[in-house]
Amino acid sequence: MKTIVIYPRGFLGYDIGLPVVKVENGIKDILDSVYYNKSLVNKDRTVISNSEVENLFKALIQSSWSGNSFEYRERVLKAALSAFGTKSFFDWCQLQNESPYFTDLHRRFLNDTFEFIKTGKRTMAVGTWASIIRPRPIASMDRNTEYKVTEYFRLNQGSLLRRPFGITDTVVGWTSQPGGVEDMVATLHILFGDLPS
């Protein structure tokens, strides 16, 4: 059984050997949970961000890469294939339902990412998503936003019409969209990268 970890913005992932930071619940967290009658979320499996994803993202925003550079694209593909910690994009997507931080914004962001992979278009710029997605415990209202994983993979259709579950197939479809490499790097940063202070 693979170990599951929480990345800085609250997305879950399978452990790929990154250092784990133990974050203790402070007395303020405990008192707030009692005072506001909220459940206390155990934070002890938070992972330090994926350094390769962060390096690729920094190169992207500093324009220190060539979009047509084979070396950069190769690094992006390798980072994407390993960052999810599984060979099944479907499994990774399903795993998000277990996150104590899978809020309305997390759901909408992944829905928007599904749309980009399918069509090459987003409803909101990925940079905007990066600025608004923060970890917080889910509330009952967060579940009102539909998570469109069933629709994306076309699970209600026959097996011949289903979208492939594999990470490799997903990465190929993603990067074949105009601006797909850049979108994938920015998305990987949101999923597995640092949270700005």
Residue, then its C-alpha position, 0 to 999 in steps of 0.5 A: m500500500k502506498t503512503i499518501v501525503i498532503y502537498p502544501r496547497g492541500f492536494l493529496g499525492y502518493d509518496i515519491g520519497l520527498p521529505v515529510v514535515k511534521v506540523e503539530n497542531g498548536i494549542k490555538d488550533i485545539l482551542d479553536s476546534v473546541y470553540y467553533n465545534k470544528s474537527l481538528v485536522n491532523k497535519d503531520r503528513t505534509v510534504i515539502s514541495n517537489s523541488e524539480v517541479e519548483n525549479l521548472f516553474k521558476a525557469l518558466i516564470q523567469s523566462s530562462w527556458s526556451g519553449n522549444s528546448f528539448e532538454y526543458r521539455e524532457r525535464v517537464l515530462k519526467a517531472a510530470l510522470s513522477a510527481f503524481g506517484t502513480k501510473s494512473f491519473f484516474d487513481w490520483c484524481q479519485l484520491q483527491n476526494e479523501s483530502p481534508y482540504f478538497t474545497d470548492l476551489h480545489r474542485r473547480f481548479l481540477n475541473d478547469t484542468f480537465e477542460f484544458i486537457k480536453t480543449g486547450k481552454r481554461t475558464m480562469a488563468v492558471g496564475t489566478w488559480a495559484s493566487i487563490i488556492r489555499p489549504r483549509p479544512i473542507a466545509s459541508m458547502d464545499r461538496n456542493t461543487e461537482y467534481k467532474v472526474t466521472e465526466y472527464f473520464r467518460l465513465n458513464q459511456g462504454s469502455l471504448l469511449r472512455r478516456p485513458f486512465g494513464i498518466t502517460d496518456t494524460v500528459v501526452g494529451w495535455t502537452s499537445q494543446p497549444g501552451g500545454v507545456e506551460d500550463m502543465v508546469a504551472t498546474l504541477h506547481i499548484l498541485f505539488g509546489d510551494l505555497p507562497s508566503 
